[in-house]
Amino acid sequence: MMSFKQFSASLVAVAAVAAAAPAMAAVQPIIATTANVMVDAATVSANLSGYSISTLGAATYNAATGLLTDPVASVSTSTNPGPMTVALDAASGLKFTKTFNPTIQLYGFSMDAATGELYGSLKITSGILTVLDIQNQSVLKATSFASSLGTSAGTSVPTSTTARALGLSASNFVLSQSFIDLMANTYNMDATQFGYLAGIVKSVNIGTVATTNVPEPSTYALMGLGLVGMALVSRRKQQA
């Protein structure tokens, strides 16, 4: 169990992350239209006990299997050829609610093939008060990554006006270096104590690739961040 000091430091650290998702250009048509995100159900239950889960936008979620299905909005590259960025629907994701507790919204995820980083947005509200609002921030990095588009796992993808099948797999997530650097340089803290954030996401899968299929990186790294804000607000209420 993390202390109040750790929760507070984590909330401040997450709110200060400065690495925004890379700009996207040269949007390409794709055949795969949904991303499958596999969540560690045990971790979710342990950290969001009593919360009800609903979806945002066009996303769907199977509580029994821990599978989130999120529409893919686009695949794009900043150069031709270049590393692709896979963006999911900007308004789709998950919403966690519990009576007398903050509401957590996780949405708008994207994956950067150049770095294997997962970006996303997190919003935590308590009544009409916005506790935390993070937009398009790097949180996790996949150490296992593969793609059927382009050489070197999606890092050299030529643009195309013809729809192509997209196969992307990402797994074995760790905290992104930007998050680690922030903790070390700004707060003089060991980021490994926040490693549970990476444990929430099991895998990401969009279509199929030649290697082992792995599900998608969306909402659950960020969900860990949501837990941080939730706990902070809850403890402040208890101390009031």
C-alpha positions as CSV (number, residue, x, y, z in Angstrom):
1,M,0.0,0.0,0.0
2,M,1.4,3.4,-1.0
3,S,1.6,6.1,1.5
4,F,-0.2,9.5,1.2
5,K,3.1,11.1,0.4
6,Q,3.8,8.7,-2.4
7,F,0.3,9.2,-3.8
8,S,0.7,12.9,-3.7
9,A,4.1,12.9,-5.3
10,S,2.9,10.5,-8.0
11,L,-0.1,12.8,-8.9
12,V,2.1,15.9,-9.1
13,A,4.6,13.9,-11.2
14,V,2.1,12.6,-13.7
15,A,0.5,16.1,-14.0
16,A,3.8,17.5,-14.9
17,V,4.8,15.1,-17.7
18,A,5.7,17.2,-20.7
19,A,6.2,14.8,-23.6
20,A,3.2,15.3,-25.9
21,A,2.3,12.7,-28.5
22,P,4.1,13.2,-31.8
23,A,2.3,15.3,-34.5
24,M,0.7,13.2,-37.1
25,A,0.6,13.7,-40.9
26,A,0.1,11.7,-44.1
27,V,-3.0,9.9,-42.7
28,Q,-3.4,6.5,-44.4
29,P,-6.4,4.2,-44.9
30,I,-6.2,0.9,-43.1
31,I,-8.2,-2.3,-43.1
32,A,-8.0,-3.1,-39.3
33,T,-10.5,-0.8,-37.7
34,T,-10.4,-1.8,-34.0
35,A,-7.7,-2.3,-31.4
36,N,-7.9,-4.9,-28.7
37,V,-6.5,-4.0,-25.3
38,M,-6.0,-6.8,-22.8
39,V,-6.1,-5.6,-19.2
40,D,-4.9,-7.4,-16.1
41,A,-8.3,-8.0,-14.5
42,A,-6.7,-8.9,-11.1
43,T,-4.9,-5.6,-10.9
44,V,-8.0,-3.7,-11.9
45,S,-10.1,-5.4,-9.2
46,A,-7.4,-4.9,-6.5
47,N,-7.1,-1.2,-7.3
48,L,-10.6,-0.1,-8.4
49,S,-12.7,-2.1,-5.9
50,G,-16.3,-1.0,-5.9
51,Y,-16.0,1.1,-9.1
52,S,-18.4,0.6,-12.0
53,I,-16.9,0.6,-15.5
54,S,-18.6,2.1,-18.5
55,T,-17.3,3.0,-21.9
56,L,-16.7,6.4,-23.6
57,G,-17.4,7.1,-27.2
58,A,-17.5,4.0,-29.5
59,A,-15.4,1.8,-27.3
60,T,-16.7,-1.5,-25.8
61,Y,-15.5,-3.4,-22.8
62,N,-16.0,-7.0,-21.7
63,A,-15.6,-7.1,-17.9
64,A,-15.5,-10.9,-17.8
65,T,-12.4,-11.1,-20.1
66,G,-10.9,-7.7,-19.4
67,L,-10.9,-6.9,-23.1
68,L,-11.4,-3.3,-24.4
69,T,-12.2,-2.8,-28.0
70,D,-11.4,0.7,-29.2
71,P,-11.8,2.1,-32.8
72,V,-8.7,2.9,-34.7
73,A,-9.0,6.4,-36.1
74,S,-5.9,6.5,-38.3
75,V,-2.4,5.4,-39.1
76,S,-0.1,8.2,-40.1
77,T,3.5,9.0,-40.7
78,S,5.4,12.3,-40.4
79,T,7.7,11.5,-43.3
80,N,7.5,9.2,-46.3
81,P,8.6,6.6,-45.5
82,G,8.7,7.1,-41.7
83,P,7.6,5.7,-38.3
84,M,3.9,5.3,-38.0
85,T,1.6,6.6,-35.3
86,V,-1.6,4.6,-34.7
87,A,-4.3,6.8,-33.2
88,L,-7.4,5.4,-31.6
89,D,-10.7,7.3,-31.5
90,A,-10.1,10.6,-29.7
91,A,-13.3,10.4,-27.7
92,S,-13.3,6.6,-26.9
93,G,-12.1,4.9,-23.8
94,L,-13.2,3.9,-20.3
95,K,-15.0,5.7,-17.4
96,F,-14.8,4.5,-13.8
97,T,-17.3,5.7,-11.3
98,K,-18.0,5.1,-7.6
99,T,-20.4,7.0,-5.3
100,F,-18.7,9.8,-3.3
101,N,-15.4,9.2,-5.2
102,P,-13.7,10.9,-8.1
103,T,-14.7,9.9,-11.6
104,I,-11.8,8.7,-13.8
105,Q,-11.9,8.9,-17.6
106,L,-9.2,7.3,-19.8
107,Y,-9.4,8.0,-23.6
108,G,-7.8,9.1,-26.8
109,F,-4.9,6.7,-27.0
110,S,-2.1,6.4,-29.6
111,M,1.0,4.3,-30.1
112,D,4.3,5.6,-31.5
113,A,6.1,2.9,-33.5
114,A,9.3,4.9,-33.5
115,T,9.7,4.6,-29.7
116,G,7.1,2.0,-28.7
117,E,5.5,4.5,-26.4
118,L,1.9,4.6,-25.4
119,Y,0.2,8.0,-25.2
120,G,-3.2,8.9,-23.8
121,S,-5.4,11.3,-22.0
122,L,-6.6,11.1,-18.4
123,K,-9.2,13.2,-16.7
124,I,-10.3,12.9,-13.0
125,T,-13.2,14.9,-11.7
126,S,-14.8,15.2,-8.3
127,G,-18.3,16.7,-8.7
128,I,-17.7,19.9,-10.8
129,L,-14.1,20.1,-9.8
130,T,-11.4,18.9,-12.3
131,V,-8.7,17.2,-10.2
132,L,-6.4,16.2,-13.0
133,D,-6.5,16.7,-16.8
134,I,-3.6,15.2,-18.8
135,Q,-3.8,15.3,-22.6
136,N,-1.7,13.2,-25.0
137,Q,1.1,12.3,-22.7
138,S,3.7,9.5,-22.9
139,V,3.3,7.1,-20.0
140,L,4.4,3.6,-20.9
141,K,6.8,2.0,-23.4
142,A,6.4,-1.5,-24.9
143,T,9.6,-3.6,-24.8
144,S,8.1,-6.1,-27.2
145,F,6.8,-4.5,-30.4
146,A,6.0,-5.7,-33.9
147,S,4.2,-4.5,-36.9
148,S,3.3,-5.8,-40.4
149,L,3.7,-2.4,-42.0
150,G,7.1,-1.1,-42.9
151,T,10.6,-2.4,-42.0
152,S,11.9,-2.5,-38.4
153,A,8.5,-2.9,-36.9
154,G,6.7,0.0,-38.3
155,T,9.5,2.6,-38.3
156,S,9.8,2.9,-42.1
157,V,6.3,2.9,-43.5
158,P,5.6,4.3,-47.0
159,T,2.4,6.3,-47.4
160,S,-0.4,4.8,-49.4
161,T,-3.8,5.8,-50.7
162,T,-4.8,2.2,-50.9
163,A,-6.1,0.5,-47.8
164,R,-3.7,-2.0,-46.2
165,A,-4.0,-4.5,-43.4
166,L,-2.5,-3.3,-40.2
167,G,-0.9,-5.8,-37.8
168,L,0.5,-4.3,-34.6
169,S,1.5,-6.1,-31.3
170,A,2.8,-4.5,-28.2
171,S,3.5,-6.1,-24.8
172,N,5.8,-6.1,-21.8
173,F,5.3,-2.5,-20.8
174,V,7.5,-0.4,-18.6
175,L,7.3,3.2,-17.5
176,S,8.4,5.6,-20.3
177,Q,11.8,7.3,-20.0
178,S,10.2,10.7,-19.9
179,F,8.2,9.7,-16.8
180,I,11.3,8.2,-15.2
181,D,13.4,11.3,-16.0
182,L,10.8,13.5,-14.5
183,M,10.7,11.6,-11.3
184,A,14.4,11.6,-10.9
185,N,15.3,15.1,-12.1
186,T,12.3,17.1,-10.7
187,Y,11.3,15.1,-7.6
188,N,14.5,13.2,-6.8
189,M,12.4,10.0,-6.5
190,D,12.9,6.4,-7.7
191,A,10.3,5.9,-10.4
192,T,10.4,2.1,-9.9
193,Q,8.0,2.5,-7.0
194,F,5.4,3.5,-9.6
195,G,6.0,0.4,-11.7
196,Y,2.5,-0.9,-10.9
197,L,1.3,1.5,-13.6
198,A,2.9,-0.7,-16.3
199,G,1.5,-3.9,-14.7
200,I,-2.1,-2.9,-15.5
201,V,-1.6,-3.2,-19.3
202,K,-1.0,-6.8,-20.4
203,S,-0.9,-6.3,-24.2
204,V,-2.1,-4.5,-27.3
205,N,-3.2,-6.1,-30.5
206,I,-4.4,-4.5,-33.8
207,G,-4.9,-7.1,-36.6
208,T,-2.2,-9.7,-36.8
209,V,1.5,-9.8,-37.4
210,A,4.1,-12.6,-38.1
211,T,5.0,-12.7,-34.5
212,T,3.0,-13.6,-31.4
213,N,-0.2,-11.6,-31.1
214,V,-0.3,-9.1,-28.3
215,P,-3.2,-6.8,-27.3
216,E,-3.2,-3.0,-27.1
217,P,-1.8,-0.4,-24.8
218,S,-4.6,2.0,-24.0
219,T,-6.4,2.8,-20.9
220,Y,-4.7,1.0,-18.1
221,A,-1.4,2.5,-17.8
222,L,-3.4,5.6,-17.5
223,M,-5.9,3.9,-15.3
224,G,-3.0,3.5,-12.8
225,L,-2.6,7.2,-13.0
226,G,-6.3,7.6,-12.3
227,L,-5.9,5.5,-9.2
228,V,-3.3,8.0,-8.0
229,G,-5.7,10.9,-8.3
230,M,-8.6,8.9,-6.8
231,A,-6.6,8.0,-3.7
232,L,-5.3,11.5,-3.2
233,V,-8.8,13.0,-3.3
234,S,-10.2,10.3,-1.1
235,R,-7.6,10.7,1.5
236,R,-8.0,14.5,1.6
237,K,-11.7,14.0,2.2
238,Q,-11.0,11.6,5.1
239,Q,-8.6,14.1,6.6
240,A,-11.0,17.0,6.2
